[in-house]
Amino acid sequence: MRLTTSLVVPAAGVTLALAVTAAGQTLPDSYIGGGVPTNTTILRCNGDDPAAIIAGCTAIIGSRQSGATMRSGALINRGRAYLRLGQNDRAIADFEAAVRADPRNSRALANRGAFHQAQRDFERAVKDYSSAIAVNPRDVEALNQRANVHMLRGDYDKAVADYDRAIGINPRFAAVYAGRGEAYRVAGELDRAVGDFERAIGLEPGFAVAFDKRGLVHSERHDYVRAIEDFDRALALDTALTAVYAHRAIAYAGSGAIERALTDFDQALKADPSDRPSHVGRGTLFLQQGQLDRAIADYDRAIMLDATFADAFYNRGTAYARGGDFAAALRDFDQAIVLDPTLLGAFASRGLAYVKAGEYARAIPDLDRAVLLAPGNALVLYNRGLAKRQTGDIAGGDADVAHARTIDPNIERLDTTPM
């Protein structure tokens, strides 16, 4: 089960006090008049409460005394407030207006890019981030955001290049190390990944995502004790980071703590009932415990959520096969292979299901492919031997069975139901 989670850091707003100072427009309140925004108005536009931000920024935007830089900044902050209120149409209108007000404001371009990224319009997001970087090559946040989009698109080399560039500009930006570490993790460069996650944690000890990501590396290395420690730390730092429950569940399962794993999958699904991998993960634990009906129910849910989820069809096929419903199993294995022809384990399982169903001639091509994938798998060899014998190839069948026995002398006493 793949558990890649891209690190996304929203493009920041702007602090209008800085923009005002740069434009030479900050004056004591007693001297401000003629529609010039007061310091109080500027503070509201820079605040935390969405309603106050909208009121303060609207006053600045409507003032004839506001310069282009200040107006652009106020539009950005108001747009971000609208986003927090779920008013997406107003938000994008403000981001567009911010770019028109000051086309060289990299923050305006980056915030519009962040909006497109949230809408999964990655092409427009990259275009905006690239424009932001073009007008301000030292905009590390835009570099970080563009790298994150490259991650979401699976272009890890481009992501690392942008993370490297951002680190060269600001070597103390923790989120960039965490992002690059994730790129290394997904690419299988686990030592480099751990190094970056540890740099991120060193710069920001409360960085929950970095602990979670480092935990994933430990889990992939089967160091479940350290993985669980990192997942515990991540949840202690940020209880809203509910994806960690699924990650910790896998570590618990790997360490043999099945009940704890089930509890964590329950927590993950309570937080997000549409979490497809958690349905598959919990279903797999039920499958291992022989609770076939509960396993199939979880796989059913995953498939209802995403009819292109090949792993869910594959695992449900295994559950059907273990329950003796080989017709249903074969249908699911067929669909898994259609959806993902690289899912070679499905060929092994379909081959074994054909053997159990007595369709020996159809089993052999699938088992041939499985043997190429895993030539030392005694179960696959043994079942191919049985299939060959049943189709008249006695010598070939005997050779496969003999080979299987050299690998596992107890092969004939094993359950030969599909894995």
N, C-alpha and C positions, 0 to 999 in steps of 0.2 A: 504494500500500500504506500503510495507516494504521499509525502506530507510536506511538500514544498510550500512555503508561505512567503510571499514577497513582502519586504519591508517597505511600507509606504509612509512617507512623512509629508504632510500637506505643505504646499507652498505658503510661506508666511505672509502676513499682511504687512503694513508699514506703520512706523511710528511717526505720526504727523509732526510731532515737535521737532524731529530731525529735519524733516522736509521743510518746515517753516523757517527754521534757523538758516538752512542752506539758502533759502530764497530771500533772507533778510527781512522777514515779515513778522517775527515775534516781537510784540511790544507789551509793556505793562498794561494791565486792564484799564488803568486810569487814562491811558493815552489812546485807547482803541475806540474808533468811532467810524461813522460813515459806512457801516456794513462789514468792517473787517472782523473776521472771526475772533472771538475772545479766547483766552487761554482755557477758560472753563469749557467752552464748546469743543476745543481741541482735545481736552482730557476726556470728555464724553465719547468723542469719536474714537479715541484710543482705548476705551474701557473694556469691560468684560460682559456687561449686560446688553443683549442684542437690541432691546428697545431703546436704551440710552445711546448705543452706538449709532443706530439708525437716525435718531433725532439729531445728535451732534453732527454726524457726517452730512446729513441733509442740509443743515444750516450752512456748513462750509461749502458744499456743492452749489448752493443757491446764491452765495455771496459774490457780488461783482468784484470784490477785492481779493478773492482767492486766485492765486496763480495756477498755472497749468499743473505744476508738480503737486501742489497741495490738493487741487481738485481731483487729480488722478489717484492720489493716496486715499482721499476720503471715499471715492467710489470703490476702491478695493476693499476698504474696511467695511463699508456698508454692504457690499456684495457678500462678504464672508458672514456678516450677521444674518443676511437673508438666507444663506445656506443653512445656518444653524437652526433657522426657523422652518426649514423645508420649502422655502419659496424659491425654487430653482430658476424659474423664468425671470424673476427680478434679479437674482444673483448674476446670471449670465449677462443680462442687459447692463448691469453695472460694470462687470468686468470688460465688456466690449467698449463701454463708454470710457473706462479708465485708460484703455489702450489708445482710443481716439484722442483723449485729452492730452496724453503725453506718450507718443509712440516709442520714446526711448526709455521709458520706465520699465526696467526689466522685471520688477515686482508685478506690474500690471500684466505683462505677458505671461509670467510664471503662474499667477493666480488663475488666469484664463486657462492655461494649460492644465492646472490641477482640476479645474471643473471638467474639462474634456476627459481627463484621466479617470475621474470618478464615474463618468458616463461610459467608460471603456471605449472611448473614441481615441485609441492610442495614436493613430496617425496625426490627428490634429493636436494632441497633447505634445508629441515630439516636436512638431513644427513650432508650437509656441515656446517650448523650452529652448529650442535651438535659437529662436529669435531673441529670447531673453539673454542667452549666452553671447550672441553676436553683439548686442548693444552693451553688454557688461560681462566681459570674459571672466571676471572674478566673482560672478554670482554663484557661490557654491551651492546654494539651495536649488537653483535651477539645474545645475549639474547633477546634484543628487537625485532630483525628481526625474530628470531624463534617464539617468541610470536605472531608476526603479521601473520606468516604463520598459526599458530594454529587458529587464528581468522578467516582467510580465509577458513579454513577447518571446521569451526564451533565447534572446540574443545576449548570452553571458559575456562574450568577449567585449562587445560594445559597452556593456554595463561596467565591467572592470576598468575599461579605459576611462570612463567618466568618473568613476569613484577615485581612481588614481589621480586624475586631474584635480578633483575637489580636495583631496588630501594634500596635494602639493600646495594649494592655496591656503587651506586652513587645516593643519594637522591635528587640531583639537576638536573637530566636529565628530562627535561620537557616532551619530547616525550613519555617517558615511562608512566608517569601519564596519558597523553592523551590516550594512548593505553589501559591502564587498565580501564580507565573511559569508553571507548567504550565497553570493555568486560562486564562491569557492566551494561551499558545501554541496551545492547542486551539481557542480562540475566534478565532485569526487576528490577535491584537493583538501582533505580534512585537516591536515596539519596547519595549512595556511588559514583555513576557516577559523579554527580555534584561536590562532594568534590574533586575528582581527576581532573576534568576539571579546577576547580578553582585553584588547586595547580599548574597545568601546566601554567595557565595564570599568576599566581603570579610569577612564575620563568621566564616566557617569555611573557611579556605583548603584544607582537606583534604576538602571536601564533594564526593565523587565524583559523586553523583547530579546535583548542580547543574551540574557540567561536562558531564555527558552531556546534560542537558536543553538547555543552551546550545548544545551541538553540534548538536542536532536543529534548533534555530532557524537556525543557520548553514546547515545542509543544506537546509532548506526554502527558504532564500534563494539556493541554488545556490552558496554560498561554501564550496566543499568543502575548501579548504585549511584554513580556520579550523575547520571542522567536525571534520576529522580530527585537528587539534591538540587539540581539546577531548576527543574520544573517546580519544585516546592518553593524555591526562592522567587521565581517569576510570579507565581500566584500570590505569594505574600506581598510582593511589591505592587501588583496590579490585579485585583480580583476580577476586573472586567476583561482580562485577557483569557477568555474562556476556551480558545483553541488549545491552550496548554493542557486541558483535561484529556483531550484525545491523544496528545503526544505522551503524556504521562501514562495513559492507559496502555499504550504499546510497550513502554518500558516495563510496567508492572507485568504485562503478559510475558515479555521476554524473560523476566526474572522468576516466572512461575507463580506470581501472586494474582491468580485469575480472578478471584472475587474483588480484589481492589481494582483490577483492570475493568471489570464490568461496572463497578461503581463509578469510575471515572468516565467511561463511555456514556453511562446514564446522565452524568452531570453535563457532559458535552452536548448531548442531545436535548437535555432540558433547556440549555442556553440557546441552542440552535437546532430545532427539529429538522431543518433542511440540510444538515451536515451529512452529505452522502458518504464520505469516507468513514465516519463514525458508525453509521449503520452497517457498513460492510465489516468494519473492525469488530463491532459487537457481535454481528452475525457469525463471524469466523470463530469467535470464542464459544458461542453456542454450538457451532458445528463440532468443534473439538470436544465438547462435553457430551455430544450425542443428542443435543436438544434440537432436533432437525426442524420441527415446526417453528420454533422461535428464530432459528437461523434463517429459514426461508422467509419469514415475515419481515426480518430486517433487510434481506436482499430485495424483496418485493418493494419495500419503501424506497430503497436507493434507486431502483429502476424506475419507479413512478416519478421520482425527482429528476432523473436523467436517463432517458432511454438509450443514451449512447455510452453508458458506463460499462465498459467491457468486463472489468473485474467483477462487477456485481452479477452479470450473467454467468461468468465462469464459476464463481463461488456457489451460486444457486444451483448450477448444474451439478456440482460436486455433492451438494446436499441432497438433491433428488436421487443421484446415483447411490448414495449411501442408504437411502430409504428404499432402494429397489425400483424406482420409477425411471428406468433407463430411457424410455421414449422422451420424457420431459427433460432428462439430463442431456440427451443428444441435441434437442432443440436449443437448449441454452448454450451448449458448447459451440454449436454452429453459429449462433448469433454473436458470441464472444469473438470468434475467429473472424467473422465478417467485419465487426467493429474494430478489431485490432489484430491484423494478420501476423504481428510480431509476438503475440502472446503464445509463445511456443508451448508453455505448460498446458494450454488448452488442447493442443494436439495430442499430448500424452494422455490426458484425461479422456478425450473423446475416443482415442484408440482403445483404452481400457474399457470404456463403456460399450464399445462395439463388441469386444470380446465377451463381456458379461451378457450382452444381448444376443450373442450367437451369430453376429454379422462379421465373420472372420476376415473375409476378403476386403471389406471396407476398413477393418482395423489396421491392416498391415501398412498402408501408406502413411497413416498418422503416426504409427509407432516407429516407422523408419525415420520420420522427421524428428521424433522425440529422441531416438537413439543418437542421431547426429548432434542434438543439443546436449544430451547427457549420456555419453557412452558407458558410464559406470553405474547407471541406475538399474539395479537388479530387477526391480518390479517391472519396468518397461521391457527389458530383455526377456524376462520369463513369459510375459503375456504375448510378446511378439512370437516367441517360440510356440506357445499354445495355438496361436492363430495360424502360423505356418503349418503346423501338423494337421490342423483341421482342413486346410486348403490343399493338402496333398504333398507339401514340401516337408517330408519327414526329416531329411538330413538337415535342412536349414533350421527346422524347429528344434531338433535335438541339439544342434550347435548353440542356439540361443539359450536353451534351458541349461545346458552344461556351463555356458559362460556365466549365466545368472547365479548358478550354484557356487561358482568359484568366488563370486563377490559376496554372496550371502547364503551359507549352507542351509539356513532355515527358510529359504524363500518359499517353499511349497506350503509352509504352515502360516504364511502371512495372509492377511486379508487383501485380496486383489481388487477391491472396489476402487474406483478412481479417486485420486488424491484430492 
